Amino acid sequence: MDKRRKQYVPVVVRFDTEGKLRPLVIEFDEEHKYPVDRVLDVRRAACQRVGGVGDRYTCQINGQVTYLWMEKGIWFVEAKG
């Protein structure tokens, strides 16, 4: 199993007219910004790999499915290494 760590990341989001939040871009740094193609699912869940509980956004980015988490208003991903 690959080793993962919790990495906090800035996320560009949009709120719709009903107050729902949609992540648009995940920004690791100035050179690594990833547009979110689609949000496939949003649910409250526990993050088993790196710890934490929050809203888990299942996102499609460059054809890959990945999780983006929001815990107490702060975004994180399960980063390799």
Sequence and secondary structure as in RCSB ss.txt:
>XXXX:A:sequence
MDKRRKQYVPVVVRFDTEGKLRPLVIEFDEEHKYPVDRVLDVRRAACQRVGGVGDRYTCQINGQVTYLWMEKGIW
FVEAKG
>XXXX:A:secstr
   EEEEE  EEEEE TT  EEEEEEESSSS EEE  EEEEEEEEE TTT  EEEEEEEEETTEEEEEEEETTEE
EEEEE 
